[in-house]
C-alpha cells in the first residue's frame, strides 16, 4: 500500500497566526508607550478621570482599588512596566516575523509559548465561566493546535535536497 505524501502546513494559516501575534505585540507596545505618558504626571487624577469616563462609581470596590493603587505607583515602576511591554512586544514581533517567513523555530516557539498559558487559562475558565475567558482559551488552543499540526506535517513531509 502506497503512502500518500503529507501536505505541509499552509502558508496562509501560518500568516494568520503571524498577524495575530504581531497584533498582540503592537497592542502591548502601544500600551507600554501609553504608560510612559504618565511619567511625572498625577496618575491618581488620571485614574479618577478614567473611572468617571467609564461611568463607574469611584466608591465601589474595584474602582476604588484601582484608584488607590495608582497612589503607590512610582515613575520607576512605570518605566519598568514599559520596558517589560517592550520586551514582550519584541518577542511577539520576532515570532510573527518567523511565522510569516515559515521558519520552523518560530513554529516551535509559538507552540511552546502558547502552550504554557493553557493550564492557567483552563483554571481561570473553570473558576468563573465568562465568554472572554472561554474565547481566550479557545483561540489559544486553536493556535497551539495549528502550530502543532504544522510541526507534525513538516516532520512527515518528504525532504527535498536541492
C-alpha positions in Angstrom: 0.0 0.0 0.0 1.4 3.3 -1.1 1.5 6.2 1.5 0.1 9.5 0.4 2.5 12.4 0.7 1.7 14.7 3.6 0.9 18.3 2.7 2.9 20.8 4.6 1.1 23.4 6.7 -0.4 26.1 4.5 1.4 29.4 4.1 -1.9 31.2 4.7 -2.5 29.6 8.0 0.9 30.5 9.4 0.5 34.0 8.2 -2.9 34.3 10.0 -1.1 33.2 13.2 1.8 35.6 12.4 -0.6 38.5 12.0 -2.4 37.6 15.3 1.0 37.5 17.2 2.0 40.8 15.5 -1.2 42.4 16.6 -0.6 41.3 20.2 2.9 42.7 20.1 1.8 46.1 18.7 -1.1 46.4 21.2 1.3 45.7 24.1 3.8 48.1 22.7 1.2 50.9 22.4 0.1 50.2 26.0 3.7 50.5 27.2 4.2 53.7 25.3 0.9 55.0 26.8 2.2 54.3 30.3 5.2 56.4 29.6 3.0 59.4 29.1 2.1 59.2 32.8 5.7 59.7 33.9 6.0 62.9 36.0 2.2 63.3 35.9 -0.5 62.8 38.6 -1.5 59.2 37.9 -4.1 59.3 40.7 -6.0 62.1 38.9 -5.8 60.3 35.6 -7.3 57.2 37.3 -10.2 59.2 38.8 -10.8 60.7 35.4 -10.8 57.3 33.7 -13.2 55.8 36.2 -15.6 58.8 35.6 -15.3 58.5 31.8 -16.2 54.8 32.1 -19.2 55.8 34.2 -18.1 53.7 37.1 -18.8 54.6 40.8 -15.4 55.5 42.4 -16.8 54.4 45.7 -17.4 50.9 44.6 -15.0 48.1 45.4 -13.0 47.6 42.2 -12.8 51.2 41.0 -11.6 52.3 44.5 -8.9 49.6 44.5 -7.8 50.8 41.1 -7.7 54.4 42.2 -5.9 53.6 45.5 -3.3 51.5 43.7 -2.3 54.5 41.5 -1.2 56.4 44.6 1.6 53.8 45.1 2.9 53.7 41.5 6.3 55.4 41.1 7.9 56.7 37.9 10.5 53.9 38.1 7.7 51.3 38.2 6.1 52.9 35.1 9.5 52.7 33.4 9.9 49.0 34.4 6.4 48.1 33.2 7.0 50.0 29.9 10.3 48.1 29.5 8.6 44.8 30.1 6.0 45.7 27.5 8.8 46.5 25.0 10.4 43.1 25.7 7.1 41.2 25.3 6.3 43.1 22.1 9.8 42.4 20.7 9.3 38.6 21.4 5.9 38.6 19.7 7.1 40.6 16.7 10.1 38.4 16.2 7.8 35.3 16.4 5.4 36.9 13.9 8.3 37.6 11.5 9.5 33.9 11.8 6.0 32.6 11.3 5.5 34.9 8.3 8.7 33.5 6.8 7.6 29.9 7.6 10.6 29.3 9.9 10.4 26.2 11.9 12.0 27.7 15.0 9.1 30.2 15.1 6.5 27.4 14.9 8.2 25.7 17.9 8.5 28.9 19.8 4.8 29.8 19.1 3.7 26.3 20.1 5.7 26.3 23.4 4.9 29.9 24.4 1.2 29.4 23.7 1.0 26.0 25.4 2.4 27.3 28.6 -0.6 29.5 29.1 -3.2 26.8 28.6 -3.2 25.4 32.2 -3.8 28.8 33.6 -6.5 29.6 31.0 -8.3 26.3 31.9 -8.0 27.1 35.6 -9.4 30.6 35.1 -12.2 29.4 32.8 -13.2 26.7 35.3 -13.1 29.1 38.2 -15.5 31.5 36.6 -17.1 30.8 33.3 -17.1 34.1 31.2 -17.1 34.5 27.5 -13.8 36.4 27.4 -12.0 33.7 29.3 -13.5 31.0 27.1 -12.7 32.9 24.0 -9.0 33.4 25.0 -8.8 29.7 25.8 -10.4 28.6 22.5 -8.2 30.9 20.4 -5.1 29.8 22.2 -6.0 26.1 21.8 -6.6 26.7 18.1 -3.2 28.5 17.6 -1.3 25.8 19.6 -3.2 23.0 17.8 -2.5 24.6 14.4 1.2 25.1 15.1 1.5 21.5 16.5 -0.1 20.2 13.3 2.2 22.3 11.2 5.2 20.9 13.0 3.9 17.3 12.6 3.3 17.8 8.9 6.8 19.2 8.4 8.3 16.1 10.1 6.2 13.8 7.9 6.7 15.5 4.6 9.4 14.3 2.3 12.6 16.4 2.4 13.8 17.6 -0.9 17.5 18.2 -1.4 18.5 20.9 -3.9 
